[in-house]
Structures are given as C-alpha cells and as structure tokens.
Amino acid sequence: MARRAAAGKGAGRGGTPATVALTAAGTWFELHPYTHDPATTSYGDEAVAALGLAPERVLKTLLVDLDGELCVGVVPVAGRLDLKAVATALGGRRARMAEPAAAERATGYVVGGISPVGQRRRLRTVVDESALGHPTVFCSGGRRGLDLELRPDDLVAVTGAVVAAVARTD
C-alpha cells in the first residue's frame, strides 16, 4: 500500500537516501512498495507489472559515461535511452552506457534500485520530455521493490535535470 509523505514526513525508519532527499526538499511523494523477485533482471518491467501501471509513467534511471563523466538519463520503461540525444542535451560528444559497478559506486544504489534522487553525489541529469506529459510519474525509491510517485516537475527540480527528448521507442 502506498504511503503518503509530505515535507518532514516519510523518510523515517527504513527510509532511503531518495526519500530523505525528497523530504528535506519538502517535495510531495508517495511510496509504492512491491515484492521484488530476485530472479528478475528487467526491473522496470517488474515495477510496471507489480504496480499495474502504464509503462510510459514508470521511469528508469540509467547511467552513462559522457566523455569520461558519469551522467544520468531518465526515460520511460517503455522506451530506450538515445545516447546521441543524451550527449547533445548535456553538451557532450559521445555517450555510452556506464559499467554497472561504476553506476553503483557513483550513486550509492544497486542496479535495479538506482534512483535519480538522493544519489551519493549529484550527477548531471537529463529527464525525457515525455515525463512532463503525466500528472505524476514513478521512479525507483532507492532499492529494488520500491518505487516513488512524484510530480515530474518536482523530479526535474530536485535532481537539477535538463529536459530533452532522449527516449526512443523503436
């Protein structure tokens, strides 16, 4: 069942860095826990199925190596990250997917539970423009089996993201 959190609430016992960061920012969010199957490797699809959501509203957080700098791309589970578009949006030359171990070290989260919010250090972030077409979106809450629901403009604000067309649906 979802828990409602507002400024000063929701990050208490069992909180993640993502919930702590959102609470500190005074950002509205709801927690949506679900049972994670340790055998799954398609974490976004698992969240979509477990929570009964449209895949366009559930966002996945992907780390890229942009000219030697780790950056974050946030796209719907229904799409793929367009690496050329990420490079353009963030003013770089060449982007490639980051190694999972590097992503975990940089964010403080494990693959499948990487949240765009509350990372160990703030990384430059781009959120796909399609996210702004929904009243709320879902992203990882900082561990496998936990999603956060929040307003897309709040996601952009709390991560300091730029918004651009970085998702491909083909």
SVG drawing of the C-alpha trace seen along z (x, -y; Angstrom):
<svg xmlns="http://www.w3.org/2000/svg" viewBox="-3 -23 40 39">
<polyline fill="none" stroke="black" stroke-width="0.4" points="0.0,0.0 1.2,-3.5 2.3,-5.8 1.9,-9.5 4.7,-11.7 5.0,-15.4 7.6,-17.8 9.1,-16.4 7.4,-13.0 8.1,-9.7 11.8,-9.4 11.9,-8.0 12.8,-4.4 13.6,-2.4 14.0,-5.5 16.3,-5.6 18.6,-8.4 15.9,-9.2 13.1,-9.6 15.4,-11.6 16.3,-14.0 12.6,-14.4 11.6,-15.0 14.4,-17.5 13.3,-19.4 9.7,-19.5 8.6,-17.6 5.4,-15.6 5.8,-11.9 4.1,-8.5 5.9,-5.3 4.8,-2.2 6.5,1.0 6.1,4.3 7.6,7.7 10.8,8.0 11.6,11.3 15.4,11.8 15.4,13.8 14.3,10.8 16.7,8.7 14.1,6.4 13.5,4.2 11.3,1.5 9.0,4.1 8.7,5.8 7.6,2.5 5.1,1.9 3.5,5.3 3.6,5.3 2.1,1.9 -0.3,2.2 0.9,-0.9 1.3,-2.1 5.0,-1.7 5.0,-5.3 4.6,-6.6 7.3,-4.4 10.8,-5.8 14.1,-4.0 17.4,-5.6 20.3,-4.8 23.9,-6.0 26.0,-6.9 29.7,-7.8 29.7,-11.1 33.2,-11.9 34.6,-10.4 31.9,-11.9 29.1,-9.9 25.7,-11.4 22.1,-10.2 19.4,-9.6 15.8,-9.1 13.4,-7.6 10.1,-5.7 10.4,-1.9 8.5,-1.7 11.5,-3.3 15.2,-3.2 17.8,-5.8 19.1,-7.6 22.8,-8.0 23.3,-10.6 20.4,-12.7 21.8,-12.5 25.2,-13.7 23.5,-16.6 21.3,-17.5 24.2,-17.6 26.7,-19.3 29.0,-16.3 30.4,-14.5 30.0,-10.8 27.9,-8.9 27.9,-5.2 26.3,-3.1 28.3,-3.2 29.6,0.0 27.2,1.3 29.9,1.3 30.7,-2.4 27.0,-3.3 26.7,-1.7 29.8,-3.4 28.7,-6.8 25.1,-6.6 25.3,-4.6 22.5,-2.4 22.4,1.1 21.5,1.7 17.7,2.2 17.3,-0.2 19.1,-3.3 17.0,-6.3 17.6,-9.6 17.0,-11.2 19.4,-11.2 22.4,-9.9 25.8,-9.8 26.9,-12.8 24.8,-14.9 25.4,-13.9 24.3,-15.9 20.8,-14.5 18.5,-14.6 14.9,-13.6 12.9,-12.6 10.4,-15.3 7.6,-12.7 7.6,-12.6 6.1,-16.1 3.0,-14.8 1.8,-13.0 0.5,-14.4 2.7,-12.0 5.5,-9.6 7.1,-6.7 10.8,-6.0 13.0,-3.8 12.8,-4.7 16.4,-3.6 16.0,0.1 14.6,3.0 10.9,3.4 10.2,-0.3 9.0,-3.0 8.3,-6.6 5.4,-8.5 6.0,-12.2 5.2,-15.1 7.5,-15.3 8.4,-18.9 9.4,-18.1 11.7,-15.3 13.3,-17.8 13.7,-20.4 15.1,-18.0 17.6,-16.5 18.6,-19.7 17.8,-17.9 17.5,-19.3 14.5,-18.1 15.0,-16.9 13.8,-14.2 16.2,-11.4 13.9,-8.3 13.5,-6.1 10.5,-3.8 11.8,-1.7"/>
</svg>
